[in-house]
Amino acid sequence: MQKYANYLGLGIAGNFALHLAQAGELAEFQDIITEDEAAPKGIFPFYLPCEKAIDNIRPREMLFTYPLSSKRIKLPKEDVNVQAEPEVALLCEIAYDAEQIKSIVPKSFAAYNDVSIRISGAEKISDKKNWGMDSKGIAEKPIPIDSFTQGGVMDNYSICSFLRRNGKLHAYGENVALTGYSYFYEQLIQWITTQINTQTDFGPLEDIKSYMLPWKQPQNLLISIGATRYTPYGEKTFLQAGDEVFVVVYNHKKHSLDDVVNTLEKKEYKKNNMSILAQEVYA
C-alpha cells in the first residue's frame, strides 16, 4: 500500500483526555507547557517522504521508511511491548506563504492505527513510532469530508477498536464520538498549523519544520489526530503474533456499535458509512 508515499506523516500526542496516562507517557511531557490544559502536547513525525539528509543527526533514518499498511502489523525484532493506538487520520492538502504553512485543508478521514512501542526513556516520541514496513495502519477506504467544521459529516461519526485473539473479539479502545477529541475542527487545524510552524526541538518533541526543508514544502499531509482511551482490556494487553486488530470509524446515525461488532464477527470489512482497518499481527 504505497498510495500515501508522497504524504508527510505526522501524529499528535495528547489530544484525548487520559490517554497519555493510560499509555504511561505523562512523565515524558512534564516539561511541555501548553496554551491551555486541554491542548495537545505536540506533534511528532512518523514518516518523511524524502531522501535521508546525511548531515543531520535528526531525524533518525527509520523515519524515511514507508510504514503504512492496511492489512498487517509487523512486530519489532526487539523483545518489547507493542500496543495498538486507535485513531482518526486526516488526509490534507497544505498551502504555504513563503516558508510558513498558510493553510491545511482536510479532504478525507480514515480509521488509523498508530501502533507504538512501549518503552521508557525514549529520547523522542518518534523513536517509538516507526520500526520499518508494516509498523503503522490506515484503512483502505477513506471517507470524504464535506466541511471540517461543526455541522459537517464528521459530527455523525464515532470510533471504536477491537482485538481478536484465539478467535475471541475483545473491545480494545472505548467507543467514542469523534467530537470527543480535545481539539477538533477549526481549533485543531489552527493548532496544527501553528505547531508545525513554531515547534522546536525540545524534550520529546522535534523541529518538524526543519524536516520539511529537504523536499521543498510537501503538498500532502497525513496526520493522526490522537489516540483515544483504552478499555481496561486494551490498556493491559499488548500485541502478539496471530492477533487481529480492528479500528473502525463509523456513522453512528446509520449504524450501532452492535452493527460494527456483527460486521467484524462476519469478517465483512467493506461497509457503507464505515472506514474499517483490519490488520493481522506477525513477527
N, C-alpha and C positions, 0 to 999 in steps of 0.2 A: 504494500500500500504506500505508494510514493506520491500521492496526489497533493500532499502538503509540503513537498520537499523544498519549495521556494518560500515557505512561510517562516517568519521569525517565531520561535516557540517560547512563550513566557508563561509564568504562573504567578498567582497571587497567594501570599501567605496571610492567614488570619482574617479571612473575610466571612467567617461564620462562627457565631458565638460558641465557645467552649471546645472547638476542635483542637486547637493547639495544646490545650491541657490534656485532652484525651491522647494525643499523639506524643506526649512527653517532650514538647518543644518550647514550652513557655520560657524556660531559662535562657534559651538561645537569643531571645528577643528582649531580654530585660533592660538593655541599654538603648533600645529603639524608642524614640519619643514620637508619638503620632499627634495629629492635629486635634483629634478627639478620641475618647475612649473606645468608640465603636469602629474607628478607622482600621483598615487593613494594615499589617505590619510592613509590607514591602512587596517588591516584585523580584522574581528570580528567573534566570534563563534555564531552559531545558534542551533547547536546540537552536543552533546558529547556522543558517543556510549559506555558509561561505567557506572559503579555504582557510585553513588554520593560519593564524598570524604567528609566525615563528618567533618573533622578537618579544612577544608578550608572555609573562608568567601566567596571567589570567587572560582569557578563560582557559580552563583545562581542556585537554584535547578531546575528551569524550563528548563534549557538547557539540562537536562538529559531526557526530554520527547520528543519522536519522533514526529516531527511536520508536516511531508510531506504528501501531498495528491495530487492526480491527478484529483480530481473531486469536492472538496468542500473547502470553506474557512469559518471557524467559527469566528465570531466577538468576541472580548473580552467581559467579563462580565461588565467591567467598561464602562462608557459613555465617550469614547474617539474617536477621528478621526482616521480612518484606511484607508491607501492608498495602492493600488496595486503598485508594482515596477517591470516593465517588464525587464527581464534579460536573459542572457545565463548562463547555468550551465555547467561546465566541470566535467566529471566523470573520475577520475585519479587514477593511481597507484603510490605509494610512495616507494622509496628505501632510506636506511639510511647508514650512516657511523658513527658508534658509536652512540652518542646521537644527531647528526646533520642530518637533511634531506640532502641527497645527490642528489636526482633527483625526479622530479614529471613528470609523463608522462600522458597527456590527452589521453584517449581511445575513448571517445564519448562525444557528447554535446546534450543539450536539452533545450527547452523553459522552463523558470523558472519564478516564481512569488515570489519575496522577500517582501511579504506583511509586512507593517510596521505601527506601532502606531506613530502618530504624536503628540508628547508631548515635551515641552521644559523643560530643566533642568534635563534630564535623566543622571545618572552617567556614564553609559556605552552605547555604541551602541547596545549591545546585549539585553539591558533592553527593547528595542522596537521591538525585532525580533521574540521571541518565547513566546507565552502565552498559549501553550498547543497543543493538537492534532488539525490537520487541520488548522494550522496557517501559513503554507508555501505551495508552489505548485511547482511540477515538472511534465512535460509531461510524459505520459506512454511510449512514443516512442522516445528513444534517437537515434542519428544519429552517425554512426561510423566515427572516424577521421582517415584518411589515414596518414597524417603528419601535426602536429600542427606548420606549417611554411607557409610562403608566397608561393603560388603555390599549396597549399593543398585545400581540399574540402571546407574549411570554407571561402575561398575567395569569393565563389559564394552564400553566404547566407546573408540574411537580417533578421531583427527582427521588428515586429510591435505588437501593442496590442489594444484591444477594450473592451468596456464595453457595455453590453446590459441592458438597463433599460426601464421598461414598454414597452418592445417589440421593442425598437429602438436601433440600433447599433451606438455607438459613438467611434471615434478614441480616444484612451486614451494616448498612447505613440507614439512618432514620428516613422515613417518608415525609418530605417537607416541600412546601411551595417554593418556587424559585424566588419569589418576592421576600422570602425569609433571609436572603443574604443581607449582611450588614450594610454594604454599599451596593447599589444596583441602579440601573438606568442612568440618567444624566449624571448623577453624583459619582457613579462608578467610572464612567468614561472620562469625566473631568479629572478624577483622581489618577487614573491610569496615565493620562496624557502628562499631567504634572509630574508624576513619579518617574516616568521614563526620562523626561527632560532634566530632572534635578537629582535623581537618586545617586548617591556617591558610594564608593567602596568603603563600607563601614560595618563592622560586626559580621553578621551572616549575609549581608546584602552586597551586591556588586554594582558597578557603574554600567548600567545597561546601555546607555547612550554611546559610550566609547566602543562597545562591542559592535554597534551598528555601522561604524565608520568604514570598515574594510570592504563592505559591499554596497556602499553609497545609497543609504536610505531604502530599506526594503519596503515594498508597496503592500505586502500582505502580512497579517498578524494572526496567529492562533494563540489565544490567551485563555487559560483555565482560570476561573474566577474564584476558586477557593473550595476546599473540601468541606463537605457537610459533616454533621455529627455522626458518630458510630452508635449502633445499638450495643448493649452490653456484650453480645457475642462478637461483633465486629471489632470492638475495642481490644479484646484479648486474643483474637485469632489471627495468626499470620499465615501467609500463603504457602502451600505445599504443591509439589508436582502432582498433577492429576486433578487439582481443583478446577472449577469453572467459576469465573467471576462475571457478574452482570451489573451494569449500570444502566438504568432506564430513566429517560426523561419523557414524560407522558402528559397528555392533555387531560387534566382531572375533571374537565367539564364533560368529556366524552367517555372516559374510562375510569374505573375504580381501581383501587390497589389490588383487589381480588382478580380483576381482569388481567393486571400485569402478572400476578403470580401464575394464573392459569396459562398465560401466554408462554412463560418460561418453563412451566412444567411440560407443556406440549412441544417445547423447542421450536416455537413459531416466532422467529426473531425479526420478521418483517411485517410490521403492522402500521396502518394509518394512524396518524396523530401520536406516534411514538418514535423516539430515537433510542434504539437498543444496542448497547455494546455488550457482546458476549465473547469472552476470552478464556481459552484453555491455558492453564499454567504448566510449564515444562521446565526441566532442569537443563 
